Amino acid sequence: MLVDLGKVGAESAAANFAAATQSSGFSIESEKPYAELWMGTHPSLPSKDVQTQRTLLDLVQDNKALMSQEVSQKYGGKLPFLFKVLSIRKALSIQAHPNKKLAEQLHAKDPRNYPDDNHKPEMTIAVTPFDGLCGFRPLQEISHFLSTVPSLRKLVGEQAANDFEEAVKGRETSYSFEDTQRNKKALQSAFIALMSKDKSDVALAAKELVAAAEQDGESFAGGGGPSNGGKELAELVVRLNNQFEGDVGLFVLFYLNYVKLEVGEAMFLKADDIHAYLSGDIIECMASSDNVVRAGFTPKFQDIPTLTSMLTYSYAPISEQKMDPVDYPYVTLNRAAYSASSSAILYDPPIDEFSVIRTELKAAGAKATFEAIQGPSIFICTNGSGTITVGPKTEKVREGFVFFVGATAECVLESDDDTFTTFKAFCELKEKEVNGTNGGV
């Protein structure tokens, strides 16, 4: 998908993976940006069978056994997840995705800007180093920035800043229901105070903010908060202003966690969680929806009243934004794989629509045999080469190749060399444990 925010030409993983399928007719143009590769049945950009050119949506609706009767019935004959590769050069919009009830309302009211009626919880796994703004910071950090960033306090307003500080003082880390609700209400008021400002006021304040960032260095924003140093925040402000000059997002970053993910690290975002992806290549999996409520870092349609009213206003440190992947128990590694410390790691968010497995085979002849599951899967290779075997059929695999595997089929991956990395998104309807994401208070 050609988007101005994507990495340019062959620097884009999304473009390189898309170009791997020669029959698609796609070729990379060196000066063009490429942001997204979609895999799934979403009608905006459905996957196609390489040989027949039939869409995956047609195939699974013609043969419900491919997804299993249970999955097909529950999700209306459509794949319940949308699998993506994102290659991000410029900040994506400050955004959130609506829950199911709100999605239905927005779609009925404004189908042009909200093209479907589904919710969109999503998971992000870093393929290269990634950074983004994800979820509200702990309240102490927000209070710290309101008191140490003069342009932020001036823009929010003295009264609104004071009201927030007084409301949360002494209760910032309380887990009592009463205090938590009071804190969320105070956070919402302080956030609305920022987001409701005129663009001209934001632009003036942004000039002051950027000047301070360029001048203050390590002492910027009172030396930063516990999560981010002053120099890091100053560089972030300057960088984002170069992309979206004078944007309200320059101030939103003081409300949100600035998160960095190393390769293989992941985070899960529930519907109604605020975020903005800033840079990096990622594997992204989500419920099958294209609904986005935007409010900054974008020239696209912005819906600030909806965004500020829909958010959960949960707040938590960076550590609680990240997932804790575990070994996938339903795979068998052969001796070559085991001896080379190969792995199959499960990222299992607390929703029914999807889970993802990252498999790394680290020796020629290393093999991973996945037990059959009662649901559909999509595999993509992100590094190296090998084969995939389902039943009597074996196919060559290399970087960028994508395969759909139907329900109840055992699947075997085998490496040609010492690096063969794949990601598998799948849906299997069974009770899940909440894994590594409590989402704050």
Disulfide bonds with the S-S distance in Angstrom:
none
